């Protein structure tokens, strides 16, 4: 008889747990939620820029090519510092030596040894950018590229964009609630699914050497460089429970 009682007690416990689990599932099924994907955008005028500079020398004597690069890179560094760029904002990214060939009269011709150095500059005083850009262009041994703009407080901009995204999500949720004749909501989950992105609206200049010679003959003329407006965009996924 004792054995039978124990079996019946265990069966009763299992039945109770199954019933409780079923009730919880049903309760979750009755919970009303809504999921909103919202974006936030803030804009600001950039206050710093980056450019990449490649300086190169070509000569059929490898030592002459190397000495030329050393001499001109020292002169370039002095010029950059004179325009107010700080030493910590001058980053050498690569130094290379190679053989240079060109296709001339249907054949490959060795033209010399090329020694080159690539430097990335961060310009934190944008008012000097135009004159610096023009000065660099006048140097036939230098090519410039990858002009991009940024802001010294980019993290703060991204945070502001997140807050704007949350504000937009809450406003949309309130509008939806009014249509559903509901009045209360509560955030139960929130997260970001998109990586931060920054869009720069600016004009990047690409010209040939010949065009530079024509357009920059006047010493006092400078290249017109526009920074435009920078936008920080962030996206949030917000899930609300509707009470």
Residue frames as qw, qx, qy, qz and C-alpha x, y, z in Angstrom:
[[0.000, 0.885, 0.465, 0.000, 0.00, 0.00, 0.00],
 [0.310, -0.770, 0.098, 0.549, 2.82, 2.47, 0.79],
 [0.397, -0.103, 0.596, 0.690, 4.32, 1.91, -2.65],
 [0.180, 0.635, 0.664, 0.351, 1.02, 2.72, -4.34],
 [0.162, -0.915, -0.268, 0.256, 0.65, 5.98, -2.37],
 [0.383, -0.551, 0.323, 0.668, 4.13, 7.14, -3.43],
 [0.325, 0.194, 0.692, 0.615, 3.43, 6.49, -7.10],
 [0.043, 0.798, 0.580, 0.160, 0.13, 8.35, -6.91],
 [0.278, -0.845, -0.080, 0.449, 1.85, 11.33, -5.21],
 [0.373, -0.304, 0.491, 0.726, 4.53, 11.56, -7.91],
 [0.218, 0.454, 0.715, 0.485, 1.89, 11.41, -10.64],
 [0.088, -0.889, -0.438, 0.095, 0.00, 14.21, -8.94],
 [0.343, -0.695, 0.151, 0.614, 3.13, 16.38, -8.75],
 [0.341, -0.020, 0.632, 0.696, 3.91, 15.89, -12.43],
 [0.110, 0.679, 0.669, 0.283, 0.36, 16.77, -13.35],
 [0.201, -0.891, -0.236, 0.332, 0.58, 19.97, -11.30],
 [0.356, -0.495, 0.364, 0.703, 3.89, 21.01, -12.94],
 [0.277, 0.263, 0.711, 0.590, 2.49, 20.37, -16.42],
 [0.011, -0.826, -0.560, -0.060, -0.55, 22.45, -15.60],
 [0.289, -0.814, -0.021, 0.504, 1.58, 25.30, -14.24],
 [0.370, -0.228, 0.538, 0.722, 3.81, 25.27, -17.34],
 [0.185, 0.523, 0.714, 0.427, 0.75, 25.36, -19.56],
 [0.121, -0.898, -0.384, 0.176, -0.57, 28.37, -17.65],
 [0.340, -0.646, 0.219, 0.647, 2.72, 30.25, -18.05],
 [0.320, 0.073, 0.671, 0.665, 2.79, 29.54, -21.77],
 [0.063, 0.727, 0.644, 0.228, -0.76, 30.76, -22.12],
 [0.242, -0.860, -0.184, 0.410, 0.11, 33.89, -20.13],
 [0.329, -0.408, 0.422, 0.740, 3.02, 34.67, -22.43],
 [0.241, 0.346, 0.743, 0.519, 0.79, 34.08, -25.41],
 [0.033, -0.854, -0.519, -0.013, -1.65, 36.71, -24.16],
 [0.351, -0.636, 0.033, 0.687, 1.15, 39.33, -23.77],
 [0.515, 0.813, 0.242, 0.126, 0.85, 42.00, -26.46],
 [0.504, -0.506, 0.239, 0.658, 4.11, 43.41, -27.80],
 [0.569, 0.817, 0.089, 0.020, 5.33, 45.54, -30.67],
 [0.716, -0.241, 0.266, 0.599, 8.77, 45.69, -32.23],
 [0.297, 0.948, 0.077, -0.085, 10.03, 48.94, -33.76],
 [0.716, 0.016, 0.165, 0.678, 13.17, 49.58, -35.78],
 [0.037, 0.983, 0.166, -0.072, 14.12, 53.23, -35.59],
 [0.675, 0.253, -0.004, 0.693, 16.96, 55.35, -36.93],
 [0.234, -0.914, -0.139, 0.301, 18.44, 58.54, -35.52],
 [0.640, 0.425, 0.113, 0.630, 20.57, 61.08, -37.34],
 [0.260, -0.884, -0.073, 0.381, 22.52, 64.09, -36.14],
 [0.632, 0.630, 0.071, 0.445, 24.62, 66.49, -38.21],
 [0.451, -0.787, 0.074, 0.415, 27.66, 68.57, -37.47],
 [0.456, 0.850, -0.262, 0.024, 30.28, 70.54, -39.36],
 [0.911, -0.002, -0.190, 0.365, 33.56, 68.55, -39.44],
 [0.231, -0.952, 0.200, 0.014, 36.45, 70.01, -37.49],
 [0.391, -0.567, 0.666, 0.287, 39.29, 67.80, -38.76],
 [0.795, 0.525, -0.157, -0.260, 40.41, 66.13, -41.98],
 [0.688, -0.358, 0.578, 0.255, 42.76, 63.38, -43.11],
 [0.644, 0.693, -0.235, -0.222, 44.76, 63.11, -46.31],
 [0.877, -0.172, 0.339, 0.294, 47.27, 60.57, -47.60],
 [0.231, 0.882, -0.339, -0.235, 50.46, 61.80, -49.27],
 [0.925, 0.014, 0.247, 0.287, 52.80, 59.72, -51.41],
 [0.038, 0.886, -0.382, -0.260, 56.24, 61.09, -52.13],
 [0.925, 0.085, 0.313, 0.200, 58.37, 59.29, -54.71],
 [0.026, 0.786, -0.479, -0.390, 61.69, 59.60, -56.52],
 [0.928, 0.276, 0.243, 0.061, 62.72, 57.65, -59.63],
 [0.096, 0.828, -0.514, -0.203, 66.29, 57.30, -60.85],
 [0.881, 0.301, -0.363, -0.044, 68.27, 54.65, -62.69],
 [0.361, 0.344, -0.695, 0.518, 70.78, 54.74, -59.85],
 [0.592, -0.529, -0.605, -0.057, 69.25, 53.15, -56.76],
 [0.475, -0.329, -0.374, 0.725, 71.39, 55.18, -54.33],
 [0.018, 0.101, 0.142, 0.984, 70.42, 58.44, -56.04],
 [0.451, -0.455, -0.566, -0.520, 66.77, 57.43, -55.84],
 [0.609, -0.500, -0.556, 0.265, 67.07, 56.72, -52.12],
 [0.360, -0.196, -0.192, 0.892, 68.99, 59.93, -51.37],
 [0.144, -0.292, -0.341, -0.882, 66.39, 61.93, -53.28],
 [0.541, -0.546, -0.586, -0.255, 63.61, 60.44, -51.15],
 [0.562, -0.420, -0.436, 0.564, 65.45, 61.24, -47.90],
 [0.209, -0.036, 0.012, 0.977, 66.11, 64.83, -48.95],
 [0.280, -0.320, -0.404, -0.810, 62.59, 65.53, -50.21],
 [0.568, -0.523, -0.633, -0.053, 60.87, 63.79, -47.28],
 [0.434, -0.345, -0.366, 0.748, 62.79, 65.99, -44.83],
 [0.012, -0.046, -0.169, -0.984, 61.72, 69.06, -46.81],
 [0.432, -0.416, -0.609, -0.520, 58.13, 67.80, -46.92],
 [0.536, -0.485, -0.620, 0.305, 58.07, 67.25, -43.17],
 [0.249, -0.219, -0.182, 0.926, 59.26, 70.82, -42.58],
 [0.204, -0.197, -0.395, -0.874, 56.52, 72.16, -44.88],
 [0.512, -0.472, -0.684, -0.219, 53.82, 70.17, -43.08],
 [0.471, -0.444, -0.498, 0.577, 54.96, 71.42, -39.68],
 [0.119, -0.044, 0.046, 0.991, 54.99, 75.01, -40.97],
 [0.372, -0.324, -0.475, -0.728, 51.27, 74.66, -41.71],
 [0.470, -0.390, 0.359, -0.706, 50.54, 73.87, -38.08],
 [0.898, -0.073, -0.381, -0.205, 50.26, 70.08, -38.28],
 [0.545, -0.672, 0.461, -0.196, 51.47, 68.51, -35.04],
 [0.145, 0.471, -0.866, -0.086, 54.20, 65.83, -35.11],
 [0.384, 0.028, 0.871, -0.305, 51.80, 63.32, -33.51],
 [0.644, 0.536, 0.323, -0.439, 49.40, 63.86, -36.44],
 [0.454, 0.645, -0.536, -0.301, 52.00, 62.79, -39.03],
 [0.806, -0.173, 0.555, -0.111, 51.94, 59.02, -39.55],
 [0.239, 0.500, -0.731, -0.397, 54.26, 57.20, -41.95],
 [0.867, 0.047, 0.289, -0.403, 52.31, 54.19, -43.23],
 [0.931, 0.161, 0.261, 0.196, 54.77, 52.67, -45.71],
 [0.019, -0.786, 0.486, 0.383, 58.24, 53.00, -47.26],
 [0.894, 0.246, 0.373, 0.040, 58.99, 51.13, -50.50],
 [0.003, 0.633, -0.574, -0.519, 61.69, 50.64, -53.10],
 [0.771, 0.294, 0.564, -0.028, 60.97, 48.92, -56.39],
 [0.300, -0.096, 0.592, 0.742, 61.89, 48.76, -60.06],
 [0.416, 0.617, 0.264, -0.613, 59.77, 50.92, -62.33],
 [0.340, 0.074, 0.758, 0.552, 58.86, 49.84, -65.87],
 [0.420, 0.550, 0.158, -0.705, 56.83, 51.53, -68.58],
 [0.665, 0.377, 0.617, 0.188, 55.32, 50.35, -71.83],
 [0.098, 0.766, -0.223, -0.595, 57.08, 52.31, -74.58],
 [0.420, 0.523, -0.571, -0.474, 56.94, 51.53, -78.31],
 [0.912, 0.023, -0.268, -0.309, 55.33, 48.13, -77.73],
 [0.719, 0.123, -0.585, 0.354, 57.96, 46.98, -75.27],
 [0.619, -0.759, -0.191, 0.067, 58.61, 47.08, -71.54],
 [0.459, 0.599, -0.275, 0.595, 61.34, 49.57, -70.68],
 [0.612, -0.480, -0.409, 0.478, 63.09, 49.91, -67.33],
 [0.104, 0.861, 0.090, 0.489, 62.91, 53.59, -66.29],
 [0.118, 0.561, -0.519, 0.634, 64.61, 53.39, -62.91],
 [0.387, -0.243, -0.803, 0.382, 64.36, 52.53, -59.23],
 [0.308, -0.654, -0.219, -0.655, 61.39, 54.05, -57.43],
 [0.306, -0.123, -0.696, 0.638, 61.74, 54.99, -53.79],
 [0.321, -0.546, -0.330, -0.700, 58.49, 56.08, -52.12],
 [0.122, -0.124, -0.734, 0.657, 57.05, 56.95, -48.75],
 [0.306, -0.565, -0.561, -0.521, 53.37, 57.21, -47.84],
 [0.132, -0.039, -0.546, 0.827, 52.26, 59.49, -45.04],
 [0.220, -0.681, -0.650, -0.253, 48.85, 60.12, -43.49],
 [0.111, 0.178, -0.263, 0.942, 48.14, 63.55, -42.09],
 [0.197, -0.702, -0.677, 0.099, 45.47, 64.59, -39.62],
 [0.140, 0.337, 0.030, 0.931, 44.65, 68.28, -40.01],
 [0.245, -0.564, -0.707, 0.351, 42.93, 69.67, -36.94],
 [0.028, 0.609, 0.097, -0.787, 42.90, 73.29, -38.12],
 [0.572, 0.499, 0.625, 0.183, 40.75, 73.14, -41.26],
 [0.197, 0.946, 0.043, -0.254, 41.37, 76.78, -42.14],
 [0.170, -0.685, 0.603, 0.372, 44.90, 75.76, -43.22],
 [0.734, 0.123, 0.664, 0.072, 43.77, 72.80, -45.34],
 [0.608, 0.770, 0.189, -0.029, 43.28, 74.65, -48.64],
 [0.129, 0.900, -0.414, -0.040, 46.69, 76.32, -48.60],
 [0.500, -0.427, 0.751, 0.050, 48.43, 73.11, -47.49],
 [0.768, 0.348, 0.538, -0.002, 46.66, 71.12, -50.21],
 [0.501, 0.865, -0.027, -0.018, 47.72, 73.66, -52.87],
 [0.134, -0.805, 0.575, 0.049, 51.31, 73.72, -51.63],
 [0.640, -0.195, 0.742, 0.053, 51.54, 69.94, -51.82],
 [0.736, 0.560, 0.380, -0.031, 50.07, 69.83, -55.31],
 [0.298, 0.915, -0.257, -0.093, 52.77, 72.15, -56.61],
 [0.345, -0.559, 0.747, 0.098, 55.37, 69.51, -55.72],
 [0.681, 0.371, -0.470, -0.422, 55.76, 67.26, -58.78],
 [0.292, 0.250, -0.910, 0.157, 57.07, 64.40, -56.62],
 [0.231, 0.081, 0.743, -0.623, 53.91, 64.25, -54.50],
 [0.377, -0.295, -0.660, -0.579, 50.50, 62.72, -55.11],
 [0.257, -0.074, 0.558, -0.786, 47.57, 63.25, -52.74],
 [0.484, -0.215, -0.702, -0.476, 44.49, 61.16, -52.13],
 [0.487, -0.398, -0.763, 0.150, 41.91, 59.84, -49.67],
 [0.082, -0.263, 0.225, -0.935, 40.67, 63.20, -48.43],
 [0.455, -0.501, -0.726, -0.125, 38.15, 62.48, -45.67],
 [0.189, -0.544, 0.204, -0.792, 36.51, 64.48, -42.92],
 [0.555, -0.344, -0.734, 0.187, 35.76, 63.61, -39.32],
 [0.323, -0.792, 0.011, -0.518, 35.00, 65.17, -35.97],
 [0.193, 0.424, -0.727, 0.504, 37.04, 65.13, -32.79],
 [0.412, -0.076, 0.653, -0.631, 33.96, 64.13, -30.78],
 [0.487, 0.068, -0.685, -0.538, 32.62, 61.39, -33.04],
 [0.251, -0.183, -0.920, 0.239, 31.69, 59.15, -30.08],
 [0.148, 0.347, 0.466, -0.800, 29.46, 61.88, -28.66],
 [0.431, 0.243, -0.343, -0.798, 27.80, 62.25, -32.07],
 [0.428, -0.030, -0.874, -0.228, 27.06, 58.54, -32.23],
 [0.105, -0.282, -0.800, 0.519, 25.59, 58.61, -28.72],
 [0.283, 0.339, 0.151, -0.885, 23.39, 61.56, -29.69],
 [0.460, 0.143, -0.620, -0.619, 22.22, 59.60, -32.75],
 [0.292, -0.168, -0.935, 0.111, 21.24, 56.66, -30.51],
 [0.068, 0.364, 0.572, -0.732, 19.22, 58.97, -28.26],
 [0.386, 0.297, -0.208, -0.848, 17.52, 60.41, -31.32],
 [0.410, 0.016, -0.843, -0.347, 16.69, 56.88, -32.53],
 [0.163, -0.291, -0.862, 0.381, 15.13, 56.05, -29.15],
 [0.205, 0.371, 0.257, -0.868, 13.15, 59.28, -29.18],
 [0.435, 0.205, -0.500, -0.721, 11.84, 58.46, -32.67],
 [0.335, -0.104, -0.934, -0.062, 10.91, 54.93, -31.57],
 [0.021, -0.350, -0.706, 0.615, 8.97, 56.22, -28.56],
 [0.314, 0.342, -0.017, -0.886, 7.11, 58.77, -30.67],
 [0.456, 0.103, -0.702, -0.537, 6.13, 56.14, -33.22],
 [0.238, -0.185, -0.931, 0.208, 5.08, 53.72, -30.47],
 [0.142, 0.359, 0.488, -0.783, 2.79, 56.38, -28.97],
 [0.428, 0.282, -0.301, -0.805, 1.19, 57.02, -32.34],
 [0.422, 0.006, -0.868, -0.262, 0.58, 53.31, -32.85],
 [0.090, -0.245, -0.832, 0.490, -0.92, 52.96, -29.37],
 [0.304, 0.321, 0.207, -0.873, -3.38, 55.74, -30.09],
 [0.519, 0.188, -0.549, -0.628, -4.56, 53.89, -33.19],
 [0.464, -0.074, -0.883, 0.001, -4.93, 50.66, -31.18],
 [0.533, -0.651, -0.144, -0.521, -6.81, 52.47, -28.39],
 [0.802, -0.294, -0.358, 0.377, -4.10, 51.53, -25.91],
 [0.124, -0.966, 0.040, -0.223, -2.46, 53.95, -23.50],
 [0.508, -0.738, 0.444, 0.020, 0.50, 52.29, -21.75],
 [0.844, 0.424, -0.304, 0.126, 3.72, 50.76, -22.98],
 [0.579, -0.715, 0.381, 0.087, 6.94, 49.51, -21.42],
 [0.480, 0.647, -0.587, -0.080, 10.29, 48.77, -23.03],
 [0.920, -0.299, 0.238, -0.085, 11.23, 45.14, -22.50],
 [0.793, -0.067, 0.329, 0.509, 14.17, 44.85, -24.92],
 [0.270, 0.944, -0.083, -0.171, 16.41, 47.30, -26.74],
 [0.713, -0.280, 0.441, 0.468, 19.51, 46.86, -28.88],
 [0.296, 0.745, -0.312, -0.511, 21.40, 48.01, -31.94],
 [0.879, 0.162, 0.440, 0.090, 21.79, 45.80, -34.97],
 [0.618, 0.735, 0.035, 0.276, 23.58, 48.08, -37.42],
 [0.672, -0.168, -0.081, 0.717, 27.20, 49.12, -37.21],
 [0.054, -0.809, -0.112, 0.575, 27.89, 52.86, -36.78],
 [0.569, 0.427, 0.415, 0.567, 28.15, 54.71, -40.03],
 [0.108, -0.712, -0.058, 0.691, 29.25, 58.19, -40.82],
 [0.559, 0.614, 0.435, 0.349, 28.43, 59.89, -44.10],
 [0.284, -0.514, 0.081, 0.806, 30.55, 62.79, -45.28],
 [0.477, 0.798, 0.357, 0.095, 29.24, 65.28, -47.81],
 [0.240, -0.767, 0.278, 0.526, 32.29, 66.86, -49.39],
 [0.687, 0.711, -0.115, -0.091, 33.97, 67.44, -52.70],
 [0.726, -0.388, 0.425, 0.376, 37.10, 65.44, -53.43],
 [0.366, 0.827, -0.247, -0.346, 39.39, 66.76, -56.13],
 [0.772, -0.067, 0.535, 0.337, 41.05, 64.54, -58.72],
 [0.407, 0.864, -0.137, -0.262, 43.02, 66.22, -61.47],
 [0.891, 0.265, 0.001, 0.368, 45.84, 65.27, -63.82],
 [0.567, -0.397, 0.028, 0.721, 49.32, 66.75, -63.47],
 [0.265, 0.313, 0.397, 0.821, 48.77, 68.83, -66.59],
 [0.241, -0.774, -0.452, -0.371, 45.59, 70.34, -65.14],
 [0.577, -0.678, -0.210, 0.405, 47.40, 71.19, -61.93],
 [0.488, -0.113, 0.192, 0.844, 50.04, 73.09, -63.87],
 [0.041, 0.506, 0.450, 0.735, 47.38, 75.09, -65.70],
 [0.410, -0.757, -0.433, -0.268, 45.14, 75.82, -62.72],
 [0.648, -0.693, -0.143, 0.282, 47.78, 76.57, -60.13],
 [0.590, 0.446, -0.010, 0.673, 50.12, 78.92, -61.97],
 [0.140, -0.772, 0.078, -0.615, 49.18, 81.86, -59.75],
 [0.357, 0.173, -0.749, 0.531, 51.06, 81.53, -56.45],
 [0.243, -0.085, 0.467, -0.846, 48.25, 83.06, -54.40],
 [0.717, -0.063, -0.324, -0.614, 45.51, 80.81, -55.74],
 [0.278, -0.226, 0.876, -0.322, 44.33, 77.85, -53.69],
 [0.266, -0.174, -0.890, -0.326, 42.24, 74.77, -54.28],
 [0.520, -0.281, 0.091, -0.802, 38.62, 75.22, -53.21],
 [0.334, -0.040, -0.934, 0.118, 37.96, 72.40, -50.74],
 [0.541, -0.389, -0.048, -0.744, 34.49, 72.08, -49.22],
 [0.028, -0.162, 0.910, -0.381, 33.92, 70.16, -46.01],
 [0.512, -0.303, -0.592, -0.544, 30.11, 70.14, -46.15],
 [0.606, -0.435, 0.316, -0.586, 28.18, 68.55, -43.30],
 [0.249, 0.196, -0.945, 0.079, 28.89, 65.24, -41.60],
 [0.744, -0.277, -0.097, -0.600, 26.03, 62.96, -40.55],
 [0.040, -0.230, 0.933, -0.273, 26.14, 60.32, -37.82],
 [0.727, -0.103, -0.316, -0.601, 23.47, 57.61, -38.17],
 [0.081, -0.182, 0.928, -0.315, 22.51, 54.92, -35.66],
 [0.631, -0.172, -0.513, -0.556, 19.75, 52.31, -35.59],
 [0.261, -0.189, 0.779, -0.537, 17.93, 50.76, -32.63],
 [0.494, -0.256, -0.754, -0.350, 15.51, 47.85, -32.28],
 [0.233, -0.177, 0.541, -0.788, 13.05, 48.50, -29.45],
 [0.394, -0.310, -0.834, -0.228, 10.49, 45.97, -28.21],
 [0.312, -0.253, 0.303, -0.864, 7.56, 47.22, -26.13],
 [0.080, -0.350, -0.926, 0.119, 4.99, 45.39, -24.05],
 [0.271, -0.371, -0.255, -0.851, 1.52, 46.87, -24.35],
 [0.021, -0.126, -0.811, 0.572, -0.35, 47.07, -21.06]]
